[in-house]
Amino acid sequence: MNNVIKFQKPKPVKPPRQTPPWLRKVLTAAVLILGFAAAWAYFQFAATGAPAL
């Protein structure tokens, strides 16, 4: 075993990866469009013939 303290520079910490703002906007728009398409498909095909109360 060695009792010598080694003074070393700390390794630089990498910043966390962030998505660019334009990609976040595109993904948000895509999720909204897919959500509306799913709602339309549900009401178009699955909810036909349901009694109106």
ChimeraX attribute file (.defattr): number of C-alpha atoms within 10 A of each C-alpha:
attribute: neighborCount
match mode: 1-to-1
recipient: residues
	/A:1	3
	/A:2	4
	/A:3	5
	/A:4	6
	/A:5	6
	/A:6	6
	/A:7	6
	/A:8	6
	/A:9	6
	/A:10	6
	/A:11	6
	/A:12	6
	/A:13	6
	/A:14	6
	/A:15	6
	/A:16	6
	/A:17	6
	/A:18	7
	/A:19	8
	/A:20	8
	/A:21	9
	/A:22	9
	/A:23	10
	/A:24	12
	/A:25	11
	/A:26	11
	/A:27	12
	/A:28	12
	/A:29	12
	/A:30	11
	/A:31	12
	/A:32	12
	/A:33	12
	/A:34	12
	/A:35	12
	/A:36	11
	/A:37	11
	/A:38	12
	/A:39	11
	/A:40	12
	/A:41	12
	/A:42	12
	/A:43	10
	/A:44	10
	/A:45	9
	/A:46	10
	/A:47	10
	/A:48	9
	/A:49	7
	/A:50	7
	/A:51	6
	/A:52	4
	/A:53	3
